[in-house]
Amino acid sequence: MINEMETEPETFRDEASALRRDGFRLMDMFADEPWGGSRTVNALFRKGAEVVRLWYSSGDVAADISDLIPSALPFERRMSEMSGMSFGIELDPIVYRRKGRGHPLQKASYDRSGEERIPIPHNMTGGDDVFEIPVGPVHAGIIEPGHFRFSVAGEPVIELNPSLGYTHRGIEKLMEVPVTRDMSRLVERISGDTCVANCIAYSEIMDSGSCIPRRAACIRTLIAEMERLYNHIGAVAGVCTDTAFNVPSAIGCGLQEKVMRMNAGLTRHRQLMNCVVPGGVRRDINDQRLRELDDFLIHLKFEVDELEGIMMDSPALLDRMETTGTLTREKAELIGAVGPIARASGIESDVRKDIPYERYGELGMSLVTASRGDVHARTAVRFGEISESISLVHQCIEWMEPGETRIPVRPRDGFHCSAVEAPRGELVHSAIVRDGHIWRYSVRDPSFVNWFGMCHAVPGNVVPDFPLINKSFGLSYSGNDL
């Protein structure tokens, strides 16, 4: 349940500041297009199970709260660039980095013919013997495109600033369709390795006011944990790859491949696409497949434990991971970090426990946290979550009930919000529905806030540690760019 609080532009800062003092964290901020002469500016806050929508009607001028809540600055940059909002100060673009007539989310057609590319600014750090190193957007591996600017004095990094937006596809604009149109295929492609989490968030908005079948909810929960499994295993294998620890890297990649092949056997797709839809799931999973999955996970647990033992018993690997890329709890709270990145810095927050959805409220689950906030802590949290995911899937198999897997649904007009725990953390989808159409659809991927953790975690480390720190964060470029 969302607590809706309407306010005025003049009092928005005070209301937002009061929520922050009460322990609420900013989840998302976005503006919609004018309706009846005015638009709304929406800010979503969460504390545990409490979610507050603080909103006000506005023209093209919005209230700046970034001096009170620093984590609001990326959202204000996005609103300025994508919705044409003015905050009284010039804000650097964050998603699209092009300037044309109008703005990309406007209801009128957007003319791209006169667009100009906005150059990437230089870092603020300067001085004798300080050099700026540009990295990307094209990288040596198969990762997505992203540009990073390092300011260095010798090997140590003084400042790092990421510049993304190279995979922007206009997802939010494409979502403005009648609610009767199933957009799950598009939502799955927001970030290809997070298709289940995105589809669950979208489907929960479309399911609003309906109770989907219990078997469908159980299958959604099961495949969400299978998605978390292959993401976390891939992340720990990546840490080994970037430390040249080749044998455990190969073992981890092999385990990830086994999980993805099992995914294909369950849903006909290695990354679990084409399964979650509004009203339930597209196809059932038969009992024989579930028994095979149960046996597979028993063996997988032993193999993952063996991999963890190899990694955590290696003095050379521990030397690379410990105290490297530290994100303190203070800095994590400052940027509004979520997911394993936040939990590795001592922040106890997980949507599956705070606001249980699907069948999570009925499952036994422990929250895995650490306190040091370095590469080692993030790796340890992922290993802990792999064990928890295996346990959760076992429970889903045991509690699976016969029944329907899909019902017809249609959301009512109004504001809708859904938060789920994706492999990278809290994922937020919001929709404003008017006259049976999606008027505004907003997606806040966990990477959108976690990318700024890199700005705090990398400085103080040497340049060769950047790939390792980056891999330990394991963030999505396309999920950020939309």
Secondary structure, 3 states (H helix, E strand, C coil): CEEEEECCHHHHHHHHHHHHHCCCEEEEEEECCCECCEEEEEEEEEECCEEEEEEEEECCECCCCCCCCHHHHHHHHHHHHHHCCECCCCCCCCCCCEEEECCCCCCCCCEEEEEEECCCCCCCCCCCCCEEEEECCCCCCCCCCCEEEEEECCCEEEEEEEECCCCCCCHHHHCCCECCCCCHHHHCCCCHHHHHHHHHHHHHHHCCCCCCCHHHHHHHHHHHHHHHHHHHHHHHHHHHHCCCCHHHHHHHHHHHHHHHHHHHHHHCCCCCCCCEECCEECCCCCHHHHHHHHHHHHHHHHHHHHHHHHHHCCHHHHHHHCCCCCCCHHHHHHHCCCHHHHHCCCCCCCHHHHCCCCCHHHCCCCCCCCCCCCHHHHHHHHHHHHHHHHHHHHHHHHHCCCCCCECCCCCCCEEEEEEEEECCEEEEEEEEEECCEEEEEEEECHHHHHCCHHHHHCCCCEHHHHHHHHHHHCCCHHHHHC
